[in-house]
């Protein structure tokens, strides 16, 4: 038997005969220099084995997205978020851990909101994102938002805050009665990163300046490989709304 350190151990079985055609699951415990075998339940080969499976954490439906959104917006406890993503401990550059954590939320399927009346018409879905929202290559579609500060996210801010690998299709954004710059993804993008995101068939109707990524950009932001197509009717456009990415607009 080879241990985790790459060392080989020769094990002598002293608990009687092993029956031919039988699988014996075991664990090994190294007690000083002598490995100890702990025998578990015996499972005959060819017999039926019941497998226990658990669904991986992720957001894969309208109802799951609504549950995550409402939970995240209300200062949740860790156990309330574990179905939607993974809690990641921050590792320092020297490999040590800091004792600080952030959440990595993931979409597990494309989600169509075109028939959803509760979210459509709202102003903002996520009030403040300080963690990672990873689309994992999936698409959010059919969302319509309206209000003075309408955007998918009110504010993106945090050292590890990020939106990545996400497509937001057919997003309709309507803002009236405000002079504050608005954005499709976020009203304010203060700190963090947006990477590999696209906004096909985007429609923005605003009385203020408007941007695809954000209405207002802070200095500590990173934007890479993002693009949008669609139409923006606004009083002006915010400079550098796409950073180092690319933008095509009709």
DAUR-V310986 format. One record per backbone hydrogen bond with DSSP energy under -0.5 kcal/mol. NH is the residue of the N-H (numbers start at 1). CO is the residue of the C=O. E is the energy in kcal/mol with one decimal. If there is no record, write none. Layout:
nh/co/e
NH/CO/E
NH/CO/E
//
This chain:
nh/co/e
3/7/-2.5
6/3/-2.1
9/1/-2.8
11/9/-0.6
13/11/-0.6
22/19/-1.1
23/43/-1.7
25/23/-0.6
25/41/-0.8
27/38/-1.7
29/36/-2.4
31/29/-0.9
31/34/-1.9
32/30/-0.9
34/31/-2.2
35/33/-0.6
36/29/-2.9
38/27/-2.7
39/37/-0.6
40/25/-2.0
43/23/-1.9
44/42/-0.5
45/21/-1.8
47/44/-1.4
50/48/-0.5
53/51/-0.6
58/83/-2.3
59/106/-2.6
60/58/-0.6
65/61/-2.4
66/62/-2.5
67/63/-2.4
68/64/-2.6
69/65/-2.9
70/66/-2.6
71/67/-2.3
72/68/-3.2
73/69/-1.9
74/71/-1.5
75/72/-0.7
80/77/-1.3
81/78/-1.8
82/78/-0.9
84/81/-2.0
85/81/-0.7
86/104/-2.0
88/86/-0.6
88/102/-3.4
90/100/-3.0
92/96/-3.6
95/92/-2.0
98/90/-2.1
102/88/-2.2
104/86/-2.7
105/103/-0.6
105/132/-3.0
106/84/-1.6
107/134/-2.2
108/59/-2.2
109/59/-0.8
111/139/-2.8
113/111/-0.6
113/141/-3.3
116/113/-2.0
117/115/-0.7
120/116/-0.8
121/144/-3.1
122/119/-2.2
125/151/-0.7
125/152/-0.9
126/152/-2.3
127/125/-0.5
129/155/-2.9
130/128/-0.6
132/103/-2.7
133/162/-2.8
134/105/-3.2
134/132/-0.6
135/133/-0.6
135/164/-3.1
137/165/-2.4
138/135/-2.3
140/167/-2.8
141/111/-2.1
142/169/-1.4
143/169/-0.5
145/172/-3.0
146/122/-2.2
147/174/-2.0
150/147/-1.1
151/123/-1.9
152/184/-2.2
153/185/-2.0
154/126/-3.0
155/127/-0.9
156/188/-2.3
157/129/-2.1
157/155/-0.6
161/158/-1.0
162/131/-2.3
163/193/-1.8
164/133/-2.1
165/195/-1.8
166/196/-0.6
167/138/-1.9
168/198/-2.7
169/140/-2.7
169/167/-0.6
170/200/-2.1
172/143/-2.4
173/203/-3.0
174/145/-2.4
175/205/-2.5
182/209/-2.3
184/211/-1.6
185/212/-1.8
186/213/-1.5
187/153/-1.6
188/154/-1.8
189/216/-3.1
190/156/-1.9
190/188/-0.6
191/156/-1.7
192/220/-2.0
193/161/-1.8
194/222/-2.6
195/163/-2.1
196/224/-2.1
198/166/-1.9
199/227/-1.9
202/199/-0.7
202/229/-3.2
203/171/-2.5
204/231/-2.2
205/173/-2.7
206/233/-3.4
207/175/-0.7
210/236/-2.2
211/182/-1.9
213/241/-0.5
215/186/-1.2
215/187/-0.6
216/187/-1.6
218/189/-3.0
220/190/-0.9
221/219/-0.6
222/192/-1.6
224/194/-2.4
227/197/-1.6
229/199/-1.8
231/202/-2.8
233/204/-3.0
234/232/-0.6
235/208/-1.5
236/208/-0.7
238/210/-1.1
241/238/-0.8
243/240/-0.6
244/223/-1.5
245/242/-2.6
246/226/-1.5
248/228/-1.1
250/230/-1.4
//
